[in-house]
């Protein structure tokens, strides 16, 4: 039989050293993410008030952490889809009569 023992993993070594009174290894530096900041993306008006209002809603994502963007994007997508559906539901304009300019 052999007296060989496998090397303990790093966590076990840290616990063993701490138990022996050795100083514990310092933990990694703390990470503080930067606060939300506007991306500075300009939105060009489309001329359609409903669409422009939906696109303006994208600015709300500028003030949220990344995990809050999804809700804003979903809301804008849903609103744009509703605007397109409303455009499809409007009756088409009546055709204009043809003019006979042969006289």
C-alpha positions as CSV (number, residue, x, y, z in Angstrom):
1,X,0.0,0.0,0.0
2,X,1.2,3.5,-0.8
3,X,1.4,6.5,1.5
4,X,0.6,8.9,-1.4
5,X,-2.3,11.3,-0.7
6,X,-3.8,13.5,-3.4
7,X,-3.1,17.2,-3.2
8,X,-6.1,19.0,-1.5
9,X,-7.8,21.6,-3.6
10,X,-7.3,25.3,-3.1
11,X,-10.4,25.7,-0.8
12,X,-9.3,22.8,1.4
13,X,-5.7,24.3,1.6
14,X,-7.1,27.7,2.5
15,X,-9.2,26.1,5.3
16,X,-6.2,24.1,6.5
17,X,-3.9,27.1,6.6
18,X,-6.5,29.1,8.4
19,X,-6.9,26.3,10.9
20,X,-3.1,26.2,11.4
21,X,-3.1,30.0,12.2
22,X,-1.6,31.1,8.8
23,X,-3.0,34.3,7.4
24,X,-5.8,33.7,5.0
25,X,-5.2,34.6,1.4
26,X,-6.7,38.0,0.5
27,X,-9.9,37.9,-1.5
28,X,-10.0,39.4,-4.9
29,X,-10.7,43.1,-5.3
30,X,-14.2,44.2,-4.9
31,X,-16.0,45.1,-8.1
32,X,-18.3,48.1,-8.1
33,X,-19.9,48.5,-11.6
34,X,-20.2,51.9,-13.0
35,X,-23.6,53.6,-12.6
36,X,-26.0,53.6,-15.6
37,X,-25.1,56.3,-18.1
38,X,-26.8,57.5,-21.3
39,X,-25.5,55.9,-24.4
40,X,-25.9,59.1,-26.4
41,X,-27.8,57.5,-29.2
42,X,-29.9,60.1,-31.1
43,X,-33.4,59.2,-32.2
44,X,-34.6,60.8,-35.4
45,X,-38.3,61.6,-35.3
46,X,-40.3,59.6,-37.8
47,X,-43.2,62.1,-38.1
48,X,-45.7,59.6,-36.7
49,X,-46.6,60.7,-33.2
50,X,-47.3,57.2,-31.9
51,X,-44.1,55.7,-33.2
52,X,-42.0,58.7,-32.0
53,X,-43.5,58.3,-28.5
54,X,-42.5,54.6,-28.4
55,X,-39.0,55.4,-29.6
56,X,-38.7,58.1,-27.0
57,X,-39.4,55.4,-24.4
58,X,-36.0,53.9,-25.2
59,X,-34.4,56.8,-23.4
60,X,-35.7,55.2,-20.1
61,X,-33.1,52.5,-20.6
62,X,-30.3,55.1,-20.2
63,X,-31.1,55.4,-16.5
64,X,-31.4,51.7,-15.7
65,X,-28.8,49.0,-15.0
66,X,-28.4,46.5,-17.8
67,X,-30.7,44.0,-16.2
68,X,-33.6,46.6,-16.5
69,X,-33.2,47.2,-20.2
70,X,-35.1,44.1,-21.2
71,X,-38.4,45.4,-19.8
72,X,-38.0,48.7,-21.6
73,X,-37.1,47.0,-24.9
74,X,-40.1,44.6,-24.6
75,X,-42.4,47.5,-23.9
76,X,-41.1,49.5,-26.9
77,X,-41.4,46.4,-29.1
78,X,-44.9,45.7,-28.0
79,X,-45.9,49.4,-28.6
80,X,-44.4,49.5,-32.0
81,X,-46.2,46.3,-33.0
82,X,-49.4,47.9,-31.7
83,X,-48.8,51.0,-33.8
84,X,-48.2,48.9,-36.9
85,X,-51.3,46.9,-36.3
86,X,-53.3,50.1,-35.9
87,X,-52.0,51.3,-39.2
88,X,-53.1,48.1,-40.9
89,X,-56.6,48.4,-39.4
90,X,-57.3,51.8,-40.8
91,X,-59.4,51.8,-44.0
92,X,-57.5,52.5,-47.1
93,X,-58.1,55.9,-48.6
94,X,-60.7,56.0,-51.4
95,X,-59.2,56.0,-54.8
96,X,-59.3,59.3,-56.7
97,X,-61.2,59.4,-59.9
98,X,-59.1,59.2,-63.0
99,X,-59.0,62.4,-65.0
100,X,-59.4,62.3,-68.8
101,X,-57.2,65.1,-70.1
102,X,-57.8,64.2,-73.8
103,X,-60.2,67.0,-74.5
